[in-house]
């Protein structure tokens, strides 16, 4: 082969290979595209350089942009001996540098410093920019679907989701003529579906991760790549999502990197926190499985991360040592330290009620400081130190109230949904530790110094539930010897009790006890007042009891005291129903309907669902094979002001007329359809009779037989008169007889 440096590369026959050489020639990166300039770096002296570079390297690595401290150059100020607050970083190639700039530009390094990342080759472009401003061309508007458009339904209907086999359906629920399927899809999820707390999104779980759906056309809104995800949890304001998988995170070589994907530093963790709007991964954690007294691992508590009511903080308990609270959206540990509490077992954030939200809105408008969040935690007995329940403010961490407890086996914290009360259900043991009884320690949070009321009970409490937006609670208690270890087919006998807060005395008084029940679940209506007692998960009993706690006081005034005669008299049994082998019971957001279901995940006996009204009347029931899930769609908080709500209540009779007219029209439509159907059937029958007579007459004439005798006119037929007496109550008057 001959090589000609001027004319290219030729072989012995004179063939030119220069074009092939140019096509496959290795290009060496001799530019500066792989160098970045990072501004917003803390100004330090040389003694802190090594520590700073190590931390910056870790921050870049967490975002999938690894860089070694040796590839960073820090310029220094010779006069002061300190750094200039910028760093030059040299990456392997331009692609790595471009990704690092996209991932870390605007990244908060700490409370005072935020990174600003630019290419080194762009510095000159920014310094020599044309100072004449040119208006940019506006981007074409792309309309998006309203994620809460379903709230504008003219009939004000609610929605619910069902999951059967591989089919997920979204239903409208209303009058019989208004019930229809809004959307359906086959293979929509691999595990189950879940609504977000305000009903904006429907989440589906897949082998690859989680997808969120919404809008009128139910298009995909966001996705989160967490392989083999099993559990999810939304933050209260729908800003963040927590996912968990039993399989630890593994990042294979060559896996996609970016803010929305796991990095090598996330390997081995099980829990991930995501930003719903951007889809970015915020942080990952390992699963903590607490150990029992015998050293075995307990079942993981879910949700593993607990959110404050305003989405500003998320906390995680390390059993026995500390509570770690992280700020959002940075997910940095608040104040750079956890709350060290020896022996801490569990904690709960205080929910925000309507009063808290109104005060927060007023404070923000006035530029005043918003009221702090609160959380409560408890610690068990250790040696001679008693168990303790503590309520603290956050983020100041100041202690608001503490209560010592003795002979404690277990505690559970129940906040009332408006944050007015905190109930600590304390399971106590006798000195011999052979029997368990229960006390309820109730903190009145809205009052000065958080006074505590104690309700002493002789039996074990299996379920506790506050009335939403109310001052009552219900408990299920039992002294059945089979309570701790029920065998197959054994039904536990229980008692159900209702308690009411007495404002004048400050304590809680027993309203009524319902003995000899089999109920094991309490379901309050979201509006309060109505409650359902259900026997869930039993193969022998499946009763539903519907109760009204204000049956005789429709015009009750909030906070009005009752006399001794009236006390408990308004508790009225509305009805009893039965749903065989039910596994779930859930009220709709309006509090007018209850849905019960029997899921194939628990058993295969008469799977399906039923919908009842608040009095226990069955409205519809569906027996469906392979039925798995029923979920009402939640509603967000109303946008009406308090004054507007009062106005609606005042004019309720006017609105009721409109509703009555709609109901009458609905009934007349149903009646008209029924009459038309009956008339059609009668016409078909008469037409068939005429045809049959004609065919019979033709057959007789062909066979030479006499024609059939003509029917007598209806007037000549014998008539039978039946007299029916109907009793109608015109007026009923009740008079009280005084002896």
ABEGO torsion letter per residue (X at the ends): XBBBAAAEBBBAAGBBAAAAAAAABBBBBABAAABBBBBGBBBBBAAAAAAAAAAAAAAAAAAGBBBBAAABBBBBBAAAGBBAGBBBBBBABAAAAAAAAAAABGBBABAABBBBBBBAAAAAAAAABBABBBBBBBBBBBBBBBAAAAAABAAGBBBBBBBBEABBBBBBBBBAAABBBABBBBGABAABBBBBAAGABBBBBBAAEBBBBBEAAGBBABBBBBBGBABBBBBAAGABBBBBBABBBBBBBGBBBEAABBBAAABGBABBBBBAAAGBBABBBBBBBBBBAAGBBBBBBOBABBBBAAGABBBBBBBGABBBBBBOAAGBBBGGBBBBBBGBABBBBBBBBAAAAAAAAAAAAAGBBBBBBBBBBBBBBBEABBBBBBBBBOAAGBBABBBBBBGBABBBBBBBAAGABBBBBBBBBBAAGABBBBBBBBBBAABBGGBBBBBBBABBBABBBBBBGBABBBBBBBABAAAABBBBGBBBBBBBBBBBBBAAAGBBBBABBBBGBABABBBBBAAEGBBBBBBBGBAABABBBBBBAAAABAABBBGBBBBAAABGAABBBAEBBBBBGBABBBBBAAGABBBBBBBAAABABGBEBBBBBAAGBBABBBBBBGBABBBBBBBBBBABBAAAAAAAAAAAAAAAAAAAAAAAAAAAAAAAAAAAAAAAAAAAAAAAAAAAAAAAAAAAAAAGBBBBBBBBBAAABBBBBBBBBBBBBABBBBBBBBX
